[in-house]
Amino acid sequence: MIQPDTALPNRARQFGRRVPRLLMFIVAAYFLMVRVSVICQSHDEINRVCAIPAQASYPGIGGCAAASHFGQNSPMFLAVAYLDADHSSRSNSGNAASIVAGPSLDENQKRCADPSENSNRKIGACTALIQSGQNNLEDLAAAYIDRGNGYQDSGEYDRAIQDYGQAILLEPDSALAFYDRGNAYDSKGEYDRAIADYDLVIQLAPEGDHAFYAYYGRGYVYSAKGEYDRAIKDYDRAIRLNSDDANVFIVRGVANFLRANPSQAVIDLRRSSKLNPTNAYSVLWLHVARRRLGQDDSKQLMKQSAKADLSKWPWPVLKFYLGRVTADQMIAAVTSPDVKAENSRICEANFFAGEDALLNQHDTPARLLLQTALDVCPLKNFHHDAAAAELRRLNDIAAPAGSVSSLK
């Protein structure tokens, strides 16, 4: 997925992690009056685990979290359950020490919250924080969100969704948790669930950064479903909130292109290129849209390519369109130590080669190239959806005789 240019600010990512002070005073008072085992009395076994001192696997947190799945998931219950588990862990300092052995608490907090951290180290650091018993509700929810992001980065979407769900149980008004869970559902292709989570983000935060990202994400999903009118409306709303993000103009331009409105696509893609002249994707898509209109944009392509960053992907695709490399040379440049990144590159190389074939009225090789793109491209990469749309468009066109091998 082409992400918005502006990274979600740290301050914005704190949104939804706040627990009202009044609630914390109520929690403290409630904890003094009632033990968790009394609250959970209808689920004796779960509460037995919830109330006992923490073991090596830290059942205190696990048991209380399990109890929440039986309907007892009010903020009050979750807060008291967490405090009881925290008390249990502190009373068993030997086990707690073994859990956080290794990196210090501060080091784990930094690794857990660092978006650039290796996903495995991130997951390990967040797990240590979650099991340490040294967090308030806000920090515990944040650790679940951050670990969910680590799982999502590593492609473990179900585990990511579980962690976002735990964060939501701890902080039901966390727009951030709903947004991240929506992204995970999108990555799985569970589009209706993704839309439902983005809807909740917009309800919780109708203005500002979270609303911008939710409209962006929901528009992305609508586009993946082929509902381009709804996608464009959401991109319009996102642009009203932030008109300086170049990538939202790219995705709206692509939606217009796939909606058979290349003229509007050109307007959006020119705007994107102006906002970020180094972005090669806006140059590539602007070239494709202009060619779809029958325009010879060779001079414009040359001029805009001079500003693009040709040191990183998708520079081989741009050089292919400029006639500086062959298709074989373009394909040779897709290699990456990251399997996911390489699959995305194979997808994009095949997609743009397919578009070139279409523009030159070579429908049969175009079909094969676009099908290869569709087969290898991750769902989150919008070229997957573009390939599917172009193949649908070709369904009513009779393919000429002959065939060609797709790019691998």
N, C-alpha and C positions, 0 to 999 in steps of 0.2 A: 504494500500500500504506500502510495506517495503521501507522506505525512505533511501536516501543515508546517510552514517554514518556522514559525515561532514555537520553540520548545515550551512545554507547559511550565510556567514559572514556578519556582519552589514555593513562593507564597500562595500561588493559586492551587498547587497540589496539596496544600494544607487544608483546602476547603473541605468541609464535611468531616474533618477529623476532630472537631471541637465538641466537647461535652459541657453543657451549661454548668456553671458552678453550683447552682441550686441543686441540680441533680446529684452532684457529688456529695453535698451535705446530706441530702435525703438518703443516698446510698449508705453513707457512714452511719447515720442514725438507724437505718433499717438493719444493717449488719449487726449492730449492737443488740437489737431486739430479737432477731429471728435468724436461726442458722439455716444454711442452705438445705440441710437434710429435712427440715420441716417443710420448706417450700416445695421440695421435690418428693414429698411423701407418697404420691401416687405412682412413682417410678422408683421403688426401693433400691433395685440393683444399681441403676444409673447413679442414684444419689449416694449409695455406699461408695462407689468409685470416686464420685465427685468430692466427698468429704474426707477420704482417707489421706494420710500424708503422701506426698509425691514419691513415686518409685522411679526407677531408672528411665522408664518410658514416659514419665510425667502424666499419670492417669488423672490427676486432679483437673488439669485443663481439659483433657480429653473427655472425661466423664461429664463435666459441666457443659461442654460444647455439645455432647450427645444429648443431654437433657433438653437443650434448646430446640432440638429437632422434633420434640414431642409436644410442641405448641407453647412451651414455657419460655418464650423468647422475647419477653418485654425487656426494655433497657434496664429496668430495676432488677429483674431476675438475673440477667446476664452480668450486671455489675456485681451483685452479691456473690454469684457463683465464682466469678473471677477472683474476687477478694478472698474467698475461702480457699481456692486453689493456691493463690499467692501466699496465704498464711501457711498452708501445708508445706509448700516448697521451702519457705523460710525456716520452718521448724525442723527440716531435714537438710541441714547445711551441707552434709557430706554429699548427698545426691545432687544438690544444686551446684556445688562446686565442680562435680564431675561433668555436669552438663555444659558449663561455660568454660571448661578447661581449654586451653589453647589461646586463641585471640582474646583480648580483653573485651569487656562490654562496649567500651567506646569504639574499638576497632570493628566489632560486629555491627554496631549502629551505622558506622560510616559505610561499610561494605554493603549492608542491607539496603541503605537508602541511595546508593550511588547507581544511577541509571547506566553508567558505562562499565560497571563491574561485570566480570565473567559470570555467566548465568549460574554455573555450578557453585562458585564461591559465594555468589549472592544468596542462593538458596540455603547454603550451609550457614551463612551468617544470620539470615533471617530466622532460620529454624532455631539456632542457639538463642536468639533474643526471645522468641515465642516461648521456649522451654525454660527460660531463666527464672520466670516468676518475678522479675524486677521491673515490670512495665505497668503504667496506668492504662486505662481503657483506650485512651487516644493513641498511645504509643503501640499498644498491642494490635489495634486495628491497622495502624500504619505498617507494622511488620508483616501482617497478613497480606496487605495490598502489595508491598514490595516483593514478598516471596512469590505472590501470584504473578507479578511482572517477570520474575526470574523464570518461573515455569512457562510463561507464555513465550518468552524469548527462546526457550529451548524446545518449543513446539509441544509441550505437555499441557494442552489446553484444558483438559478435564480437571487436572490438579489445580491449574490456575483458577478455574471457575469455582472450585471448592474453596480456595483461599479467599477469593473476593466475597463469596457467600459468608464466610466467617467474619470478615470485616464488616459486612452489612448487618449481621446479627449484633455485633458490638456497637455499631454506629449506623442506625437505619437511615440517617439523613446524609450519608456520605455520597455526594455526587461523584467523587473520584472513584469510589469502588464500583458504582454502577457503570461509569464510563469504561473503566478497564474491563469489567466483565462483558460489556457490550462488544468491545474489541475482540475478546476471546471467542465469543459466540460467532462473530463475523468471520474470524479465522477458521472456524469449524464449518462454515457454511450454514449455520443455524440462524438464518437472517431474521426471522420473525422475533426470536428471542433477543437478538441484538437490537432490533428496533424498539422492543419493549423497554430495554435498559436505557437506550438513548432518550426515549420519551421521559423516563423518570429523571434523568439528569436535567432535562430542560424544565421539568416541573420544579425540581429542587433549586435550580440556578438558571432562571430565565434570561439573565444578562451576564456579560463578562466572558472570561476565558472558557469556563466549562460549557456554557451554552454554545460558544463558537465551535468547540471541538465536537460537541454532541450533534449539532446540525451538520457539520462536516462528515462525521462518521455515519450518521443516518442517511445523508445524501449518497454516500459511497455505497451503502447497502441497497438503497433503492435502485441505484444504477446497476448493481450486480444482479438485481432481480429483473432488469429490463424496464423498470418504471422510471423512464428518463424525465418525464414531466415533474414527478414528485421529487426526484433527485435534484433537478435544477432549482426548484422552489427552496429546498433546504440549502443548497449552495448560495442562493440569493440571500437567505437569512444570515448565513455565516459571513458573507461579504459585508452585509450591513454592520455586523459586529466588528469585523476586522478587514478592511479593504486593502491592507498592505501585505497580505500573505499571498505570495506568488503561486503556491501550489493549489490553492482553492480555485484559482482561475484556470489552471491546467485541467483539473478534474471536471469543472463546469464546461470547459471547452470540449473535452472528450465526450461528455454527455450530450452536448449539442451536436457533435459530429456523428455519434451513433444514433442520434434522433433524426438524422438526415437533414441537419441544418448546418452545413459547413461554413456558411457565411457568418453566422453568429459564433461558431467555433473559432474562426480566424480572429474575430474581435477579442474574444477571451484570451486566446493564446498570445496575441500581440501584447495584451496587457500583462500577462505573466512574464513574457520575455523582457518587457520594459522594467518590471519590478525586480527581476533577477536575471540579468543577461547571461550569467554563467551556467544557467540550468539548461542542459542539453535536451531534456525531455520537451520543454516548451518549443525549442527550435525544431525538433523532429516532428512533433505533432502539428506545428504550424505549417511545415513543409507538406505533410500529408493532406491537411485540410485545403491548402491552396491548390495542390495538384488535383484534389477531388473536384474543385471548382473549375478545373481546366486551365489554371494559370501556370505560366512558366515563371517560377520563382528562383531560378538558378542564381541570379545575382543577389537576391535577398538572402538565400540560403548561405551563400559564400560570406556575405557581410556579417550575418548573425552568428555563423559558426566561428568567426574570428574572435568573438567575445566569450564563447562557451568554454567551459573547462574541459580540455581534451586530455587531461591527465588521468581521468577516472571514468568508469563506466557511466553512461553508454557511449563513450567516445568512439569505439569501433563501429557502432551503428551509424553514427554521424559521418564518420569517414567513408563508410560504405555508400551512403547517400551522396557524398561529395565525389565519389568515384576514385578515392585514394587507396582503397583496399578492395580486395575481392571478397566474395561471400565466404570462401574458405578461410581467408585471413580474419574475417570478422568472427567466424565461429571459433577459430583457434584462440581468440582473446577472451572467451567466456570463462576460462578456467579460474577457479577460486578454491582456496582451502575450506571455505564455508560451503557445505552442500546446498543449503537453502539459497545462498546468494548465487551459486552456480546454476541452480534450477531456474531462478528468476532471469538470469542472463540468457540461458538457452531459450526460455520462453520469449523474451523480448527480441532476441536476434531473429527467431523464427517469425514472430509477429510482424516486425518491420520489413523483413524480407518478403513476407506474404503481402503486405500492403504495397510494396514496390511492384510485385508481380501483378496485383490487381490494377494498379495505376497504368501498367503497360499492357493490360488486357490479356494476361496469361492466367486464366481462371483455374486451370487444373493444377499447376504448381502452387498457386495461391491457396487452394483448398488444403493441399497437403501440408504446406508450411503453417497455415493457421491452425490446422488440427494438431500438429506437433506442439505448437504454442499452448493450445488448450490442454493437452495431455500432461505437459510437464510443469505448467505454471502454478505456483501456489495460489490458493483462492484469494489471499489478501492482496495479491498483485493485480492492479486493475487491468493489465493487459490480458489477463485470463478472461475477464468479462468482455473486453473489446474483441478478442478472438472469437468468442462465442457469438457475439452480435454480428460480426462480419460473416461468419459461417451461415448464420440464419439468413442473412441478406442474400447470400449466394445460393440458397436452396432453390430459388426460382429461376436460376440461370443455368442453362444447359452447358455442361462442361465440354470443351472440345476434345477430340481424340488425343491420346498420348498421355504420358504421365512423367513425373519427375520425383526423385527421392527427396523427402523432407530433410531439413537441416537437423542434425543431431548435436 
